[in-house]
Each structure stands twice: as structure tokens, then as C-alpha cells.
Amino acid sequence: MKRIFAYFLLILAAFFLQNNVFAASPLILTVPNIMLILVFSFGFIRGSVDGMCIGFVCGLLLDIFFSETLGFSALIYTLLGYGIGLLGRLYFSEFVDMPLLLCLISDLFYHIGIFVFAFAVNGQLDFGAYFTGIIIPELLYTALMTLVLYPLFRKTEALITKWETRRTRSFV
């Protein structure tokens, strides 16, 4: 229950950071995908179940506030959380090299999914403009934020685990 509460707080913090703090800057035209970094990080660290659950809630939250159709982002984030969770079991590193690469690939798959579900279905097929105008700037900004946030999320996960085990041991 404590882990669920901590995840809920992290999801709200990431949502606020992505959609209020970074979106309010008039100097930057794109926003880093903080929600995806959160989904990716906990999927990579904790596994596919946590990645799917956090991904579903993050995607649903984005769909509720910013999408005309409920479920596109939730589906994409859930699938990414699951996939990254499986990859996290194969390769785990305390360094940010492989997680950074996998986060960028996740962000690319996210945008391809959004393009297919939101744009191509509506007849907007100019992927080149979408790639150069939206995907490339966000990938770069998300990569920069991954370098900062992934180690922070690893420490947060360690604190959550310590908090859970400390309270559990004192209860027994």
C-alpha cells in the first residue's frame, strides 16, 4: 500500500512538472516527456508489472486532460512499461548508458504510436514534418532530463524499498 501511495505521488509530481513547469517556459518550444521517463525508470528498475501499472495511470491521466479520445496514451504507456520491464530483467545497470538508450527508443515508439493512432487515422500523413518538428526536439530534451531524473528515480526506488522493509520488519 505504501508503494502505491508513493507511486501516486510520483505520478502527480511528474504530471505537474511536465505539464505546468516545463510547459510554462516561453523559451522552449517542446516539453520533455517526464511521464515517459517515470514509466521507463520504474519499469526498468522494478519490472513489467510496475511498469505497466504506472504506464497505465500516467497515460490515462494524460488522456483525461489532453486527449479527445480516452485510451491512446494509456495503451501506449502500458505497452512501453511492460516492454521496458521485460528488458530490465535482461539488462540492469546502475549507470545511465543503457537506460538512456532505452528511454530514447521508448520515446520514439511513443511518438510513432501517437502518429499512427492520432494523425494517420485522421488522414494527416506528413511524418517528416512531425519527425523534425516534434520528435527530434523532444527526444533531445527527454535525453537531457533522463540524465538527471533516472538516477533520482533509482534513489527514490531505494528509499521506497527501505521504507517498506523497515516498517515491515518492525511490525513482525
Steps between C-alpha positions, in 0.01 A plus 500: 500500500789733577651434158169585329481825696860585408432422132191718507703792639773447240245490218339823618840667539609390151168615351530840669863539399439405138177689439539806720864575571655409165195594293496849653844590365469737203863437401458133416262379231494137611450327831697198625292189547537473877210254525676266258824529698306400813334203326827395344701533821271301724432242230873457452576490874196311635380290208214475258211498751602828661587644161157408363312636801686830508477521121125449502440765767735750334345443158148520636580824677638648178196375307256652747661843488633529146340250263171492317502121508543315825749214489765569235768623736396251767545213255835623372640573847378163628666312214822699544501434875455129437767482228756697697425287805590189301820663374589609852514135602750428224728797553527700819753774556562757765647720231281704270642376167256221413203662677559818299500308172188303595323817612569664165373192317190504723437865420537426130253210521263722697501762225462243226199362686353848541558569132328178394208529743440875490629638173505225238149385592379856434677519164797714609787305348791748509732297723806701392368825644386320817841336534706817457264738678385291796690175543864615464473799740313294758746211473790734569327668792381168643855361474632795699232455766563124513859570602365694797185307591599134456759506784248691711231237433748223588566667835127551551439129434767411756334729754157349434641148542681600818182664631298184427749256652571713807132525591441133420788378716392713796148361475612136510 
